Amino acid sequence: MKILMLGWELPPHNSGGLGVACLNLSRALARRGADIDFVVPYSAAHPEIDFMRVLSASKLDPLFRFGLGAYDSEKVEELLLPDIKIPDAVSGDQVSIRMIQKSYVNFVEKYLMEYKPDLVHAHDWLTFEAGILAKKNFGIPLVAHVHATEFDRAGGGGGNPLVHAIEYEGLTLADKIFAVSEATKTLIHEKYSIPLDKIDVLYNSLDEGFLRSVYRLDTGNYRYLESLKARGYTIVSTVGRFTIQKGLTHFLHAAAKALRKNPKLLFLFAGDGEEKPELIALAAELGISKNVLFTGFVRGQQLRDVYALSDIFVMSSISEPFGLTALEAAHHGDVLILTKQSGVSEVLRSSFRYDFWDEDKLANEILAIAGSSSLRDTLRSGVQSEYRQISWADVARKCLEEYNKINHKRN
């Protein structure tokens, strides 16, 4: 089966879990015989990808894409797509997200004039307009894969009306919708009035790079943390973008409450984003700066070292459709505390859970885990058996079953 896969990023040029999920899903589909062309909005080498063709929709460097506010509701320009043109020579501050989407749609249109895939699989709103074009103008079946909605990115409400409109049209026209959790499926149904039987849940799995590669802690990356652990400190970490969606201000308030009862806690914030200055200022205001460490954006060995040195991993998101970082943390032996608003909590039951706003409960859960080695061992053992129950091979099998049903109806 010939699949045109529409995505916004692939490792190593990714800024988050979306690219990781797209890579692993595509690889698993290719192993089951799918012939995949994957379109990205930038031009860059992907030397480790030999199981599909990666096509560049523009000549832009992938770094331009990172600063375009693609995941920030407030920064999406409300412009009409057909009226936008990308100049021949551009710099990062001249390019808007809507310009790149226009270029992306134009590329897909030219591609479809020459090639006729059996199906188009579009990931999130950034690529939905290209998928809509394929469905409307070329009659090609469309699968819409929702990793996050605008309601998630806006922290549960509001958001950019332009993005809502794109999501609504893409989801309405799609022949099948894949959601990354039951929570996301329910949100799509309630917010966009999509019938439940049109939406299937496909849980993400762990990146193969984490499962297969030989990993050893680099003792040089975080010597300060290792010295604190040797003195009896418990390391509590979080990893991700510093945005309103992640609920990090609530996390800091909970950290302050926990520190009043146990000063031997170190809170590690790995990542970057527009909320970073606010979080640093809040830590100072709460008087806990000496117990909070901001690493900046990390990937590869440094990211894995964060997981390995941590004792407790907290996902404090106000709305998290899935949350791949929780699987990564579990793989490295972390005990998990997840918000009830995170999709990954549906499959990792051996974790503590709380409502994102309940700072007292989060503080108490941190204290309970830090104070009991037997509790840590029980939770760690349980969650490690749970994350191994989901695999990209199973995801690909279910995905192909739906592909075949769509094409059967078409024929």
DRENLO-600064 format. One record per residue: z, y, x of N, C-alpha, C in turn; residue in three letters. Coordinates in pm, whole numbers, plus 50000, padded with zeros to 5 digits. Example, Ala and Ser with C-alpha at 12.3 -4.5 7.8 and 13.67 -1.06 7.14 Angstrom:
2
507804943151319507804955051230507804967051320ALA/507084977551285507144989451367507875000351290SER/
! end
This chain:
411
500004988150084500005000050000500005012550088MET/499135021950054499025034450129499935045050067LYS/500885050150146501845059850098501695072950174ILE/501595083950101501685097150161503115101850142LEU/503875102450251505275106350248505385121150284MET/506045128850199506185143250220507635146450253LEU/507875150950376509235154150419509285167350493GLY/510495171750525510655184650591511115183550735TRP/511535171450776512005169750913512085154950947GLU/511985152351076512205138951131512925140451265LEU/513805131251298514425131651432513345130251540PRO/513475136951653514655144551697514645159151655PRO/513755162751563513615176751523514265179051387HIS/515405172851365516095174251237517345182651252ASN/517755188651141518975196751139520075190051059SER/519805178351003520815171750921520395157650883GLY/521045152650778520855138750737519545135950667GLY/518875146250615517615144050544516585137250633LEU/516405142450754515435136650845515795122450885GLY/517075119850904517545106450941517225096550829VAL/517505100550705517235091850591515735089050577ALA/514925099450592513465097650581512935088250689CYS/513455089650810513015081150920513345066550892LEU/514565063750853514995049950833514335043550712ASN/514155051150605513455045950488512015042550522LEU/511345051650592509935049350628509785037250719SER/510665035750815510605024250905510805011250828ARG/511765011250736512014999150658510844995850566ALA/510205006150510509015003850427507854998450510LEU/507675003950629506594999350717506764984650754ALA/508004980350773508264966250805507874957050690ARG/507844962550570507444954650454505974956750419ARG/505224962650513503784963450497503234976650448GLY/504054986450423503554999350375502825006750488ALA/501705012850453500915020950545501245035550513ASP/501945042350605502535055350574501945066350661ILE/501535077250596501285089950661502415099350621ASP/503115104950718504275113350692503955127650735PHE/504035137150642503705151150671504985159150696VAL/505015166250809506105175550840505515189550850VAL/506345199950832505815213750827505625220250963PRO/505885213251071505835218951205504995210051296TYR/504815214251418504055206551516504965202851632SER/505155189851653506025185151761505775170251783ALA/506145165651901505975151451933507135143351874ALA/506805131251828507795121551782507515108451856HIS/507805108151985507365097052071507905083352032PRO/509035082851962509625069951928509115064451795GLU/508285072051725507785067451595506405061351613ILE/506335048151606505065041051621504715032751498ASP/505495033951392505295025751273504595033451160PHE/504325046351183503605054451085502965066251157MET/502045072951089501415084851144502185097151098ARG/502535105751194503225118251163502195129451171VAL/501985136451060500975146851050501655160551043LEU/501115170251116501685183751121500925193051028SER/501655199250936501015208250840500755222150897ALA/501385225551009501165238451073501385236951222SER/501055247351297501235247151442502575253351483LYS/503425256151387504715262351417505625253051494LEU/506395258951584507425251451653508515247551553ASP/509095235651565510145231651469511355240851470PRO/511595248151579512735257251583512595268451481LEU/511345272551449511155282851349511715278251215PHE/511535265351185511955259951057513475260551042ARG/514205258551152515665257851143516265270951094PHE/515655282351128516255295051092515735301050964GLY/515045293350883514375298950767515205298650639LEU/516435293950648517265293550528516825283250428GLY/516215272350476515685262350385516755255850299ALA/517985255950347519055249750272520075260150224TYR/519715272650229520605283350188519985290550068ASP/520615289049952520035294449829519755309349837SER/520605316849906520475331349908519285336049990GLU/518735327350076517695331750168516285327150129LYS/516155321050013514835316649969514125328249901VAL/513035332549960512315343949906511685340349773GLU/511865348749674511275346249544509875352349541GLU/508945344949598507555349349607506665338949542LEU/505525343549490504575334149431503825326949540LEU/503825313849535503255305749642501775308649668LEU/500905309849567499485311849595499145324749668PRO/500045334449670499745347449729500155348649876ASP/500605337449936501155338150072500185332250172ILE/500015339150285499175334150393499935335150524LYS/499775325050609500385325550741499385331550839ILE/499745342150909498825347751009498575337951122PRO/497465340051193497095330851302498165330651411ASP/498705342251443499725343151547501025347951483ALA/502065340051494503325343451430504475341551527VAL/505565348451499506805346151571507845341851469SER/508985336951517509995331251428510455340851320GLY/510605354051354511135363351256510075368251158ASP/508805364051177507745368151086507465357650979GLN/507995345650995507645334650907508735332350804VAL/508345331550679509305328750573509155314250529SER/510155309450460510115295750409508965293950312ILE/508655304250235507555303150138506205303050207ARG/506085309850319504845309050397504595294750444MET/505645288450495505475274850546505185265150432ILE/505805267250318505505258650203504055260250159GLN/503545272450164502135274650130501235267150226LYS/501515268050356500745260850455500835245750433SER/502005241250396502245226950371501385222150253TYR/501415229750144500605226150026499125226050060VAL/498655236050133497245236650171496845224550255ASN/497725220650346497435208950430497315196350345PHE/498255194550254498225182550168496975182450081VAL/496575194050031495365194749949494135190350029GLU/494005195250152492875191350237492925176450270LYS/494115171550294494275157250322493785148850203TYR/494155152750082493805144849963492325145749929LEU/491645155749982490195156449963489485145750044MET/490155140850148489555130850236490145116950215GLU/491445116250189492115103350175492725102050036TYR/492805089649987493355087049855494485076849867LYS/495705081449888496835072149894497115066049757PRO/497815054949757498205048749630499315056449561ASP/500085063749641501255070349584501745081249679LEU/502325091849622502945102449700504455101949678VAL/505195102049788506665101449784507175114349846HIS/507735123349763508145136749808509665137749814ALA/510165143049926511605144149949512085158449928HIS/512845160649822513515173349791512525184749761ASP/513095195749712512305206549656511325212649755TRP/511645212049883510785218249983509375212449982LEU/509235200049941507915193549939507425190749797THR/508215194249697507825190749560506525197449516PHE/506285209849560505055216649517503805209249567GLU/503875203849688502745195949737502605183149655ALA/503725177049617503665165249532503125168349395GLY/503505179849340502995184149209501485185949214ILE/501005191949323499555193649340498835180049341LEU/499405170449413498795157149420498715150749282ALA/499755152649202499775146649068498825153848973LYS/498885167148973498075174948878496585174748913LYS/496265177149039494865179249078494145166449117ASN/494885156349160494235144249209494655131649133PHE/495575133049041495985121648958496725110749032GLY/497355114149144498055104249225499505103149178ILE/499995090949158501395089349114502365096049209PRO/503435101649152504405109249229505795103349215LEU/506435100849329507855097249333508605109049393VAL/509625113649322510455124749371511785119049418ALA/512105121349544513335116049604514315127649621HIS/515445126949552516405138049552517575134649643VAL/517645141649755518755140449848519825150949816HIS/519395162149757520325172749714519565181849618ALA/520265186949519519665196549427520125210549464THR/519525220449400519945234149422521375236349375GLU/521805228849275523195229949230524165225449339PHE/523775215149417524605210749529524645221349638ASP/523475226549674523415236249783524175249049750ARG/524225252349621524915264549579526415262249557ALA/526895250349589528315247549575528735244449433GLY/527805239349352528165234649219527635243049104GLY/527195255249129526705263649020525775274249072GLY/525015280348980524105291149018522965286149104GLY/522715293549213521615289849300520405298449273GLY/519335295549345518125303549337517255298749220ASN/516895307649127516105303449010514735298149047PRO/514155303049155512855297949200512955283249238LEU/514015279649311514205265749352514465256949230VAL/515245261949136515485254449013514165251648941HIS/513285261548937512005259848868511145249248938ALA/511145249449071510365239549147510945225649124ILE/512265224549130512895211549106512585206448966GLU/512685215148867512445211048729511015205748710TYR/510045213048763508645208748746508395195548819GLU/508895194448943508685182249019509325170148953GLY/510535171748905511245160648842510635156948707LEU/510145166848635509515164348506508205156748522THR/507405160548623506095154248642506175140848715LEU/507245138348785507335126148866507265113648778ALA/506615103348831506565090548763507885082948777ASP/508585085248886509875079048912510675088449001LYS/511985088648979512885096749060513885087749128ILE/514075089649257515135082949332516245092949359PHE/517465089249328518645097449357519525089949455ALA/520215097149541520985090749648522385086349603VAL/522745089149478524045084649427524015085349275SER/524985078749213525135079549067525475093749026GLU/526265100649108526625114549077525385123349072ALA/524455121249167523215128949168522335125449049THR/522295112649015521545108348897522065115348771LYS/523365115748755523975122348639523665137248638THR/523745143548756523465157848764522025160848725LEU/521085152948774519665154848739519465153648588ILE/520105143748529519995141648385520575153248307HIS/521765157848348522445168248271521845182048292GLU/521445185248414520965198748444519475200548413LYS/518695189848426517255191148408516715182948290TYR/517615176748213517235169248092516225158248120SER/516375151748235515505140448271516115127648215ILE/515335119148147515865106548093516485097948203PRO/517595091748173518285083548273517445071848320LEU/516615066148232515825054448271514675057948365ASP/514475070848388513455075148484514025076348625LYS/515355075548637516035078048764516685065148814ILE/516385061348938517035049949002517865055049120ASP/518985048349146519845051949257519505043449379VAL/519235050049490519015043449618520005049349718LEU/521055041849747522045046649843521475046649984TYR/521815056850061521435057050201522225046550279ASN/521705042750392522405033550480522575040150617SER/523165032850709523435038350841522165038450925LEU/522015048751006520885049951097520845038151193ASP/519685032151209519545020751300519945024151443GLU/519775036851480520155040851615521635038751642GLY/522435040651538523875038351553524185023451559PHE/523435015551485523725001351477523254993751601LEU/522114997551655521484989551761521784994251902ARG/521965007151920522115012352056523475008652113SER/523505006852244524755004452314525435017952334VAL/526665018852284527375031652292528645030052375TYR/528845039552466530085040352543530555054852542ARG/531825056652518532385070152516532185076952651LEU/531645089152646531495097252767532795105052786ASP/533585100852880534905106852899534835121252948THR/533665125952984533545139653032533295149952923GLY/532895145552804532515154952700533685162252637ASN/534775155152612535895161152542537225157252608TYR/537375161252733538585157652807539845163652743ARG/539715175452686540855181852622541365173252507TYR/540445168052427540855159452316541535146852366LEU/540995141052471541595128852525543015131552576GLU/543215143152636544565146252685545535148152569SER/545055153952459545925155652341546265142152278LEU/545285133252271545545120052215546575112552300LYS/546495114252430547465107752519548875113152496ALA/548965125252442550265131252414550705128852270ARG/549985120252198550395116452063549775124351950GLY/548755132151978548085139751872547155130751791TYR/547015133851663546015127551577544845137151562THR/543635132251586542435140551578541805138951440ILE/541665150051370541055150251236539755158151246VAL/538635151851212537335158351235536535159751106SER/535555168651114534505169651013533215173251083THR/532075169051029530775171451091529805176150984VAL/529075186951011528065191350915527735206050926GLY/526965210950829526615225050824527775233050765ARG/528025244450822529115252950774528585261950663PHE/528545256450542528065263650425529085262150313THR/528925269950208529845269450095529915255550035ILE/528785248250040528725234849983529755225450043GLN/530115227750169530955218150241532455219950217LYS/532875230250147534275231850111535225233350228GLY/534775239350336535555239650460536725249350455LEU/536655259650371537805268550360538995261250297THR/538725252850198539785244550140540375235250245HIS/539505229750329539945220650435540905227850530PHE/540565240150569541425247550660542795250650597LEU/542805254150471544085256550404544915243750401HIS/544275232350377544995219650378545505216550519ALA/544715219850620545125217650759546395225550789ALA/546445237950743547625246250767548855240150702ALA/548705234750583549835228550513550295215950585LYS/549335208050634549695195850706550405199050838ALA/549955209550906550525213251035551975218051023LEU/552355223150908553745227350890554705215450900ARG/554205203550864555035191550866554775182750989LYS/553595183951046553255176051165552415184651259ASN/553055190951358552305199751449551405192351546PRO/551525179151552550675171551645549395166651575LYS/548705176251517547405173851456546405183451520LEU/545215178551552544145187051604542945185551512LEU/542445196751461541335196651366540045200651438PHE/539065191751433537825193451507536675195951410LEU/536085207851418534965211651332533685211151415PHE/532855201151392531605199451466530445203651378ALA/529705213751421528575218551343528415233451357GLY/527565239051273527305253351277526785257651141ASP/526725270751121526235275850994526775289750966GLY/526335295450855526665309450827528145311850802GLU/528895301450768530325303250743531195302650869GLU/530605300150984531405298251105532305310251135LYS/531805322751135532705334051163533865334851065PRO/533585332150938534645332550836535695321750863GLU/535255310050904536185299050930537065301951051LEU/536465307451156537245311051276538295321551241ILE/537875331551160538805342051119539915336451031ALA/539575327050943540575321150855541595312950933LEU/541125305451033542055297751117543055307051185ALA/542565318651231543465328451294544435334251192ALA/543925337551074544775343250969545875333550927GLU/545555320650925546535310450887547485306951001LEU/547215312051120548065309651235547935295751294GLY/546755289651279546555275851327545435274751430ILE/545025285851489543875285751581544055276051697SER/545285274751746545495265951862545325251151825LYS/545305248151695545125234351649543775231951586ASN/542855241451601541505240151542540485242751652VAL/539555233551665538515234651768537135234251703LEU/536295244051735534925244551686533995240751801PHE/533215230051785532375225151894530995231651896THR/530535237151784529135240951772528315228851727GLY/526995230851716526115220051672526045209251780PHE/526235196651739526175185551834525265174651778VAL/524655167151866523845155451828523945145351941ARG/523395133451919523325123352022524695118952072GLY/524815118052205526045113152267527265121552229GLN/527105134752228528245143352196528715141452053GLN/527785139251961528165136651822528925123451812LEU/528415113151878529075100151871530465100751936ARG/530605108852038531915110352102532915117152008ASP/532435126351924533315132451824533875121751732VAL/532985113151681533435102351593534405092951665TYR/534065089451789534865079551862536265084651894ALA/536395097451921537695103151956538535106551834LEU/537875107551718538595111051596539375099151543SER/540485102151479541255092051409540965092451259ASP/540785104551208540545106651066539305115351050ILE/538405111350959537215119450929537335124450786PHE/537165137550769537285143750637535925148950592VAL/535495145050472534325151050408534865159350292MET/534885172450309535555181450215534585187950116SER/533405182550100532325189050027532655191749880SER/532265203549836532355207149694531355198849615ILE/530205196449674529185187949613528385181549726SER/528455168449738527755161149844527025149349781GLU/525705150649762524975139949695525205126149756PRO/525225125349889525605112849953526605115650064PHE/526135117550188527035120350299526935109850408GLY/525825109950482525605100050588526645100650698LEU/527205112350721528185113550830529395104650808THR/529725101750682530855092750655530555078650703ALA/529315074150686528925060950737529005060650890LEU/528545071450953528585072251098530015071951150GLU/530885079451082532295079851123532955066251105ALA/532655059550994533235046250969532775036351076ALA/531535037451118531005028551220531755030051352HIS/532275041951377532995044451502534505042851486HIS/534945037251373536355033851358537225044351296GLY/536635054851239537455065251176537965060751039ASP/539155065351003539645064050867539075075850787VAL/538655073450663537925083550588538765089650477LEU/538635102850464539135110050347537935117450288ILE/537555114050165536345119250103536665126249972LEU/535915136549941536095142649809535495133449703THR/536065134349584535515126749472534125131749435LYS/533775143449486532465149449458531405145149559GLN/531685135049641530715130149739530165116649694SER/528845115049703528215102649659528635090649740GLY/528885092449869529235081249955530545074749912VAL/531395082149841532655076349795532425065449690SER/531215064949633530885054549537530755040849603GLU/530445040749733530245027949802531325025049906VAL/532025035349953533095033350049534435035149976LEU/534885024249917536085024849833537375024249914ARG/537295019250036538495018450121538715031650194SER/538775042050117538975055450172539915062950079SER/540585072950132541355081850046540395091849984PHE/540625095249858539755104649788540585115449720ARG/539985127049705540675138249641539635147849585TYR/540025156349490539155167049441539105178249544ASP/537925183749567537695192949678538675204649680PHE/539155208649563540035220249553541505216849575TRP/541845203949580543245199749584543735199349729ASP/544085211149780544495212449920545805205049949GLU/546705204849852547975197849872547755182749889ASP/546885177249807546635162849816545965159349948LYS/545005167449990544345164850119545365165450232LEU/546225175450231547245176550335548155164350337ALA/548565159650219549435147950211548735135250258ASN/547435134050229546685122250273546545122150425GLU/546295133750483546225134650630547555130550691ILE/548635135550636549965132450689550285117650674LEU/549895111650561550175097450538549445088650639ALA/548175091750663547395083750758547895085750900ILE/548165098350936548645101251072549985094651099ALA/550785092650993552115087351013552255072451000GLY/551165065150975551275050650954550115043351021SER/550395036351128549355028651198548875016951113SER/549775011051033549354999750949548405004350839SER/548665016250783547745021750683546395024550744LEU/546395030250864545125033050933544335020050954ARG/545015009550999544334996951027543744990850899ASP/544494991550790544014985950663542794993450612THR/542845006650612541715014650564540505013050655LEU/540735012750785539635011250881538914997950861ARG/539664987250847539074974050829538284973250700SER/538844978950593538154978350464536854985950462GLY/536844998050515535645006250508534555000950599VAL/534924994550710533914989050799533194977150736GLN/533874969650653533194958650583532304964050472SER/532684975450412531924981150301530624987450346GLU/530634995050457529405001850494528334991950540TYR/528734980050580527764969950622527084963050503ARG/527574965750382526994959450264525694966250217GLN/525414978250267524184985150229523274985850351ILE/521974983850327521004983650438519714990350395SER/519004995550493517705001550464516694991050420TRP/516864978650461515964967950417516054966250265ALA/517274966650211517444965650067516884977849996ASP/517104989550055516565001949998515045001149990VAL/514404996650097512944995650101512434985549998ALA/513134974449984512724964349886512724970149744ARG/513794977249709513874983249576512814994149559LYS/512585001549664511585012149660510195006549633CYS/509834995949704508524989749686508374983549548LEU/509454978149494509394972849358509004983749259GLU/509564995549276509215006749188507805011749213GLU/507385012249338505995015749370505035006649293TYR/505304993749300504414983949236504404985349085ASN/505554988349026505614990448881504775002548841LYS/504875013248921504085025248891502595022348896ILE/502175015449002500745012449015500265002448911ASN/501134993448869500774983848764500504991348634HIS/501365000948599501165008848479499885017148490LYS/499625021948609498435030348630497155022548609ARG/497165009848655495975001548645495854994548509ASN/
! end
